[in-house]
Amino acid sequence: MENSLTQLSTWPKILRFALPAIAENALQTLMGFVDVWLVARVSLAAVSGVSLANGVMAVYLALFVALGAIISGRLAGQSNLTFIASSLKLTALISVILGLLTAIFAHPFLQLLGAHSGVLKGATLYLTWIGGLVFVLALMTILGGILRAKGDTKTPMFITFGANILNILISGTLILMLHWGVAGAITGTLIARFLACVLLVLKLYSRGFAPTLGQIIHVPLDAQLFKQSLPAMGERLAMRAGDLIVMALIITFSPSIFAGNAIGETLTSFNYAPLFGLASITVILVGQQLKQNNPKAIKRDVHITYWLSSFATLAIGAIVWGLSSFLNPLFTTNAIAQQASTLVIIIVFASSFLFAGTVTYTAAFQGLGKAQLPFIATLIGMFVVRIGGGFFLGHTLNLQLLGVQLAIVLDNVWRFGFLAFRFRKEVQW
């Protein structure tokens, strides 16, 4: 590999290797941010619609990020074209099936989530096309993960940066000049992601890591990959499915509160870029040290990535909070929506260390090949603590959005505590 992960023994070395992955995650986040900001030029209902559809897309992205983490852990330190072909085949099968189901059931599914008539039209249009063609997003995610596992973290970052510029140019032109509305955001996003996939494939071919189409079609699925991926993908699915239920809970308060929550989540999505960038490195680091049978190094590396994630998230959260009075009016002039957005920003900032812990230790267990524990923790956290607590605090005690946000904090307290405790028990050999 271009960088030997087994020799990344100090935090400056880990940070240097992780920075491109962090930047790539920030750029991926920026693409969704741009869509929401541009659509905000249309109406508040359009913002709510695209945000709700993006909530569903976050579920899909989480699935493929989890799959990519398992693939990266397996690929680190080895060159196995057959395994890459099998990985791409599994990605294609999952994403195509998911895309077909999304295109068919987008409208009734969004209705089930509580989308009213003003929001439903834009949300359905966006989800039908972006979700129906989720194969493009899946391929972009997995191809970037393969390159990172081979030590090339810069190429996915630069390609994602180019995709963002292209998305801004196309979507901005179609929405602001030609008045295409939500359709403009769809067009720009799909074109940008498609071209990014093409560039990633070309890079893999130049590095000798790209199997032929025939190899992908005829290679058998890797049974171990499928077995390892199920709990990791299940954990992400439970996480994001729970988030969708929480969104359905928030939408019952009022359209303005829901829109403000969506804006706040869009702005704070940048807080998470360091977390998921470093999490992808954590999976690879732990997988490498596991092969070396070095528990001391595993503990050291996870400790480093946790504190790097925590402080980076805290710093970005402070910036977003400090700029909130400027950023919120970019999306809406509605006072209630702005207050709701600010509340989300403050809560996310205050819980930076907690969320960093859940993401880091989830990645550590994935690297250990024990993704079942994060899956169990997430099931309990999402469907008991977050959703149950959100309903009790938000509706029963009538704290509304504040109650839901407090339940989210309690969920992170539970999962961080549980996973950190079990990690110390597991890594003792």
TAMOHU-V161703 format. One record per residue. SS is DSSP state (@ for helix, = for strand, . for the rest). D_CENTER is the distance of its C-alpha to the mean C-alpha in whole Angstrom. Layout:
ss: {SS,SS}
d_center: {D_CENTER,D_CENTER}
//
This chain:
ss: {.,.,.,.,@,@,@,.,.,.,@,@,@,@,@,@,@,@,@,@,@,@,@,@,@,@,@,@,@,@,@,@,@,@,@,@,@,@,@,.,.,.,.,@,@,@,@,@,@,@,@,@,@,@,@,@,@,@,@,@,@,@,@,@,@,@,@,@,@,@,@,@,@,@,@,.,.,.,.,.,@,@,@,@,@,@,@,@,@,@,@,@,@,@,@,@,@,@,@,@,@,@,@,@,@,@,@,@,@,@,@,@,.,.,.,.,@,@,@,@,@,@,@,@,@,@,@,@,@,@,@,@,.,@,@,@,@,@,@,@,@,@,@,@,@,@,@,@,@,.,.,.,.,@,@,@,@,@,@,@,@,@,@,@,@,@,@,@,@,@,@,@,@,@,@,@,@,.,.,.,.,@,@,@,@,@,@,@,@,@,@,@,@,@,@,@,@,@,@,@,@,@,@,@,@,@,@,.,.,.,.,.,@,@,@,@,@,@,.,.,.,.,@,@,@,@,@,@,@,@,@,@,@,@,@,@,@,@,@,@,@,@,@,@,@,@,@,@,@,@,.,.,.,.,@,@,@,@,@,@,@,@,@,@,@,@,@,@,@,@,@,@,@,@,@,@,@,@,@,@,@,@,@,@,@,@,@,@,@,@,@,.,.,.,@,@,@,@,@,@,@,@,@,@,@,@,@,@,@,@,@,@,@,@,@,@,@,@,@,@,@,@,.,@,@,@,@,@,@,@,@,.,.,.,@,@,@,@,@,@,@,@,@,@,@,@,@,@,@,@,.,@,@,@,@,@,@,@,@,@,@,@,@,@,@,@,@,.,.,.,.,@,@,@,@,@,@,@,@,@,@,@,@,@,@,@,@,@,@,@,@,@,@,@,@,@,.,.,.,@,@,@,@,@,@,@,@,@,@,@,@,@,@,@,@,@,@,@,@,@,@,@,@,@,@,@,.,.,.}
d_center: {26,26,25,26,23,26,28,25,27,27,24,25,25,21,20,22,20,16,17,16,13,12,14,12,8,10,12,9,8,12,12,11,13,16,16,16,19,21,21,22,25,26,26,24,24,22,20,19,19,16,14,15,14,11,10,11,9,6,8,9,6,5,9,9,7,9,12,12,12,15,16,16,18,21,21,21,25,26,27,27,27,27,24,22,24,23,19,19,22,19,16,19,20,17,16,19,20,17,18,21,21,18,21,24,23,20,23,24,21,20,24,23,20,23,23,26,28,27,23,24,25,22,19,21,22,18,17,20,19,15,15,18,17,14,16,15,11,12,15,13,10,13,16,14,13,17,18,17,18,21,21,20,17,19,19,16,15,19,18,15,17,19,17,16,20,21,19,20,24,24,22,24,27,26,26,28,31,31,29,27,25,22,23,23,19,19,21,20,16,18,20,18,16,19,21,18,18,22,22,19,22,25,24,23,27,28,27,28,25,25,27,29,28,31,30,26,28,31,29,29,25,25,25,24,21,20,22,19,16,17,17,13,12,14,13,9,11,13,11,9,13,14,12,14,17,17,16,20,21,21,22,25,26,27,25,25,23,21,20,20,18,16,17,16,12,12,14,13,9,11,12,8,9,11,10,7,10,13,11,11,15,16,15,18,20,20,21,24,25,26,27,30,30,30,28,29,27,24,25,25,22,20,22,22,18,18,20,18,15,17,19,17,15,18,20,17,17,21,21,19,21,24,23,22,26,26,22,22,26,24,22,25,28,28,29,28,24,24,25,22,20,22,22,18,18,21,19,16,18,20,18,16,18,17,13,14,16,14,11,14,16,14,13,17,18,16,18,21,20,20,17,19,20,16,16,19,18,15,18,20,18,16,19,22,21,19,20,24,24,22,25,27,27,26,28,31,31,30,28,26,23,24,24,21,19,22,21,17,18,21,18,16,20,21,18,18,22,22,20,22,25,24,23,26,28,27,27,31,32}
//
